[in-house]
Amino acid sequence: MLNRTQAPETYKIDAITLQVAEVHHLENGARMHVIKSETQPVVRLDFVFKAGKWFESRDGVSDLAAKMLLEGTLNRTARQIAESVAYFGASFESNHGYDRTEFTLYCLEKYAKQLVPLVLDVLQNPSFPQEEFTLLKQRSIQNVKLQRKKNSYLATNSFTKSIYGEAHPYVFGFVADAFDHLQLQDLQDFYKNHFVSQELEVFAFGSINSELQEYLAIEIGKIRLQPTNKTIISPAPTIQPSAQTEHLVEMPDSLQSSIRVGRRFPSIHAADYLQLTVLNEVLGGYFGSRLMRNIREDKGYTYGIYSAISPKEHDTLFYIGTDVNFAVTDLTLEEIKKELQLLQQEEIQEEELHTIQNYMLGKFLNDIATIFEQGDRYKHTVLYQLPQDYFNNYVTTIRTITPRQLQQLAQQYLSFEDMHVAVAGKKA
């Protein structure tokens, strides 16, 4: 009988096992990665193109191009696409990012063969209808106007401009007139030049038997995107940080200020990167972090404050973010500075580090509980070109990092003087 007065045993996590994908090189040059699971009769298909903001020649073109693919094909209207997906209880959507553009289909395994032709039609035969483009452009312009009234949007936009320069693709958000001058031909040209078969990565996760796997390989291998023999050359935008590291976006009618503090960090491939994820957790990566205990619990300046590391394919950004009453903006910045200095001056106590380690390991195990979550980790290693043992190295790093190592990292990377600061709100 279960003894409810006794806590269950705990075990140390020495290593983790993630499923390894079968990789198929398809007839058209694309690669298909398959991870199978019979737990649930559900399939997820991700079609990933090198067509993110990084490859733009004009602001906003990659975002609208991705959305326009769902606005109609040579064989289906936007309404027919949406109704077909809804009829089968599925989900099909696009996700535009800094480096890539993805199209994701979720469906029951038994309906995959009915829905895959629709997906391939969307990817191969977009019609770019003028009327839908006009409406999409109007919605996008209006959305930017609304977003640019929000302190958090303006602070992040100003912060990333300060770090990367005005025109860099890793700048967050859009300028007010970003979409005004875009024409339909701009989107068509972007599609032709960046939706390329040879650069396509397809990830198939879930209940995939041998028959469905063969079907997917044959049908996806038939995709012919023009030009069929093109390889996308990655541009190399110049990073031009602002000489001025403190920026204020004045919002005279706002009672709150949004604060962003941070800097560039080593790339995801760097030796220090995994250790820095632990340091970030200590500082502001979870609800019990130092920033939360100080600025929320002790000072009461905010409902929430966090720090995060945001890796991209060509750079990594570290930042601290919060929203406070405008009157305590400077006091909040002082407390952030104190917490950074404390990590540099004193080693973390073993008890605090042990709590952080247990939290991170437990959260990681929880985050790989399903086949789709494991698939996301695998996809991460593919797109970032990471070694297969990357996540085992992550677990080992969490388990073995020492207080002295964390202090040395803080001394190297967390000097407030090296940070860029952006505030959007009312001047205190």
N, C-alpha and C positions, 0 to 999 in steps of 0.2 A: 504494500500500500504506500502511496505517495505521502511522505512526511512533509507537511506544509510549514513546519516550524524550522526546517533546515533549508538554507539557501542552496540552489543547485550548484554543482561544481562548475568551475571556470577553467578554461584551457587557453594556453598561449597559442597564438597564431604564428606559426613559423613560415608557412608558405600557402599560397592559394593556387587553385587549379581552374583556369578558364578554358572553355572549349576552343579548340583550334579549328579554323575554317578550312573547308576544301576550296581551293582556288582554281577557277577554270578560265583559261585564256580563250575568249570567244572568237568566232570567225571574223568579226569586224574590228578586232583589236582591243575591245573592251575586256575588263576583268570582272568575273563574278565570284563573290565570296559567299559560301554557303555554310551556315551553322544550323544544325538540325536539333529539334526537340519535339518530343511527342506529348509533352505535358498538357498543352492546350492546342485545340485545332485552329490556331491562328497563324497567319503569315504576315511578315513585314518585309517590304521591298524598298530599299533606298537607292535612288539613282543620283549619283553625285558627280557634278561637273565642275571643272575649273572655270567658273563663271561668276565669281564674287566681285565685291567692290574693288579688290586688288587689280583687276583687269580692266577697269573702266577707262574709257577715253573722255567721257563726259559724266558729270555728277548725276547719279540717280538712274543711269541707263540700265545697269544690271538688275536693280530692284524692279523696275517696271517691265523689263524683258521677261524676268521669271514669272511675274504675275500674268503677263499677257498670254503665256502658253496655256493658261487655264481659261482663257476668254474665248476659245473656239478653235476648231481645226477645220481642215478641208472637208471633213466628214461629219462633224458634230458641232453644234452650237454650245456656248457656255452652259446654257440651261440643260441641254441634253447630257452633258458631262456630269453636272451636279446631280441630276435626277438618276442617272445610271448608278453612280456611286451610292446615293442614298437608298436606292432600291435594294441593293445587296447588303445594306447595313455596314458599309465600308467607310474608310476615310482616305482622302487623297488630297494632298496639299503641297505647296512649295515652301521652302525655307531659304531665304536669301541671306548670305553671310558675308564676312569680310573677304574670305579666301575662296569659298565654294558656294554653289547653289545646289540644293537638294530637292528632290521630289520623292515623297514618301507615300506608299500605299499600305494601309492596314486592312486586312480582310480575313474572313474565314477561309480556311484551306480549300473547302469545297467550291468556293466561288472564284478562286484565283484565275482559272483559265477563262472565265467570263470577263474578268476585269483587266487582265494583263494587256489584251489588245487595245483597250481604251487608253491605258497608260502609254503604250508605245505610239498610239496615234497622236496623243498630246505632245510627246517628245519629238516626233518626226514631222508632223504635218500641221504646225500652227498656222492659222490663217491671218493672224494679226488684223482683225476687223477694225476699221477706222472708227466706227461709232463707239465700240468698247474702249478703244484707246483714249478717245476724248473724255469719256466718263471716268476712266481710271486716272487719267492725268488730273482731272478736276478734283477727284477725291484725294489724291496724293498731295496736291497743292494745299487743300484745305486742312488736311491732317498735319502737315508741317507747320502751318500757321497756328494750329491748336497746340502742338507740342512745344513750339517756341514761346509759349506763354507759361510754361512750367519751369520752375527753378531747377529741378533735377536735370532736365534735358539741357538747359543752357549751361549749367555748371559742368556737366560731363563733356559737352561740346567744346567749351572754352578750355577745359583741362587737357583734352586730347590734342587740341590745336597747339597748346603751349608746348607739349612734348614732341609732337611729330611735325608741326608746321601746318600752315593753312590748307595746303592742297593734298596732303598725304591721304591715302585710302584708309588708313586706320583711325582717322578722325571720326568721332562718333556723330551721327545725325547728319542733318542737311542744313545748308544755308536757306534763307527765306525764299529765294527764287530758284532753287535747285532744279525744279521740274519745268519751269516756265518755258524754256527754250528747246525742250526735247521734242523731236519729231518722231513719227512712227518709223521712218527710215532708220533712225539711230538705233532703235530697238531691233529691227530686222537685221541690221549689219552686225550688231553685237551677238545676236543668236547665231548667225552664220559663222562667225569667227571663233566662238567660244563653246558652243555646244557640239563637241567633236567626239566621234565614236572612239578614237584611239585613246582619249583621255578619260573615258567614262569608267567609273568604279561603281559596280552594282553589289549591294549587300542584301542577301536573302536569308532571313532568320525565321525560325519557327517550325511549324509542322510541314516539313517538305520531304515527301517520299521520293524514291528514285524516279518514278514516272514524272512527277511535277518538276523535279530537278532537271531532267532531260528536256522537258518542254520549255522551261525557262531559258536554258542554255541555247536551244535552237532559235526560239523567238527573239530573245534579246540580241542574239548574234546576228540577226537579220537587220538590226537598226543601221540605217545608212544616213548619217548626218553629214552635211556638206561643209567644207571639202573633206572627202573621206580619208585623205592621206595627210591631213594637217596635224602637226604637233604644236601645242600652245607654248610659246616662249614667255616665260614669266618676266614681267617688267621689274625694274629695280628703282622704285621711287626713292628720292633723296630725303632723309630725315633732317629737318631743319628746325630744331627746337628754338623756342623764343628766348631771347636774351633776358627778358623780364620773366621771372618765375612766379610772380604773384599777380593774379588777375581778378578783377571784380566786374561782374555783369550786374549793373544796377537795375533793381526792380523796386522802384520807390513806393509802390502800393502794397508790397508783400510784407507780411509780418514774420515770415520764415526765411531762413537762408539755407541753401544747399551748399555743402562743402565737399570738395574733392581734393585729396592730397595724395601724391604718389610720384612714381618715376618708372623708367624702363628697368626691367629685370633681365637676368640671363635667359637665354632661349631654353625651350623645353628639353633640348639635347645636352645642355651644360651640366657639368659635374655637380654644381651647387643647387640645381633646380629642385630636386626632390627634398633636400634638406630645407630649402626655403619654404616649401609647402607646410612643413611642421612649424617653422617660425611664424608664418602667417596665421596658423591656427591659434597659436599662443596669443598673438596680438589682437586679432579681430575676426577669426574665422568661424567662431561658433558662439552660442548664446552666453556661455560662461567665460568668454575671453576677457582680456585685460581692459580693452577699450570699453566693453559693455559694463564691466564691473565699476569702472571709474566714471565714465561720462554719463551713463544711464542710471546705474544703481546708486552711486555715491553722490554725484553732482546733480543729477536730475535734469540735465540739459536737453535730453533727447529721448524719444521712444526706442530708438535703435541706431546702432553704429556698427560698421563692419569694415573689414579689410579683405581684399581678394587679389588673387593672381590670375590674370587673364592671358593664357598663351594663345598665340596665333602662329601661323606657319612661318612667318618671317620676323617675328618679334614677340616680346612678352611685356605686359603692363601690370604693374602693381599699383593698387590705389586703395585709399580709405574714403568711405562715403558716409555722410549723415545729413540730417535736416534738423536745424535748431531754430529757436527764436532769434531774430536778428540781433537782439541786445546782447546775447552771449556768444556771438560768433568768435570774437577774439579770444574769449576765455576758453572756448572749445579747442581752438587751434593751439593754445598754450598747453592744455591737458594732453592733446595728441603728441605734442613735442616732448612732454615729460615722459609719456609712456615709451616713446622711441628711445629716449635717453636712458631710461631705466633698463631696458633690454640690453643696451650697450654697456652699462656700468656694472650690472649685477647678474650673476648666473641665476637661472631659473631654479627654484627649489625642486627637489626630486619628486615630492608629492604632487606638485602642480604638473610636472612633466608626465608623471605616470597617469594622471587623469586625462591629459591631452592624448597620450598614446592609446589608451583604452577607447576613448571616444572616436579617434580617427580610424582605428582598426574595426571597431564595431560598425561605424557608419559605412566603411568600405564594404564589409561583408553584406550589410543590408542593401547596398547599392548594386550588388551583383546577384541578387536573389532570383531574378527572372532571366529567361533566355534573351530578351530584348536588351536588358541592362548589360548582360555579358557581351552581347553583340555590339553595344555602344563602346565598350572598352576595347574590343577588338578593332572596331572601325577607327577609333582614336589612334591606335598604333599604326594602322595602315596609312591614314591621311597625314600623320605627322612623321612617318617613316621611323618609328621607334622599334627597338629590339623586342623580340617576343617575350623576353623575361622582364619587361619594363615594370609590370605591376607587381611581380615578385620582388623586384628591387625597391619598389615603393613600400611594400610591407616591411622589408628588411630595414629600410631607412627609418621608418617610424619606430620600429622596435629598438634600434641600436643607437640612435642619435643621443648625444650627451649634452648636458647643460653648457659645457665649455664650447662645444661646436656651435650651439645656438647663439651664444654671446659673440663669438667671432663673426658669425654671419650678420648679426645685428650691427656690429661695428663696421662691417664692410658695406652693407646695403641699406641701412636704415637711418642714416644721418639726415636730420630734418633739413639741413642746409642744402642737401642734394635733391630735395623734393620740389615739385611744382605744386602750387596751390591755386585753386580756382573757387570763387564764391559767387553764387548768384542770389541776389536778394537786396534787401534794403540796407543802405549804408548805416552802420552803427554810429 
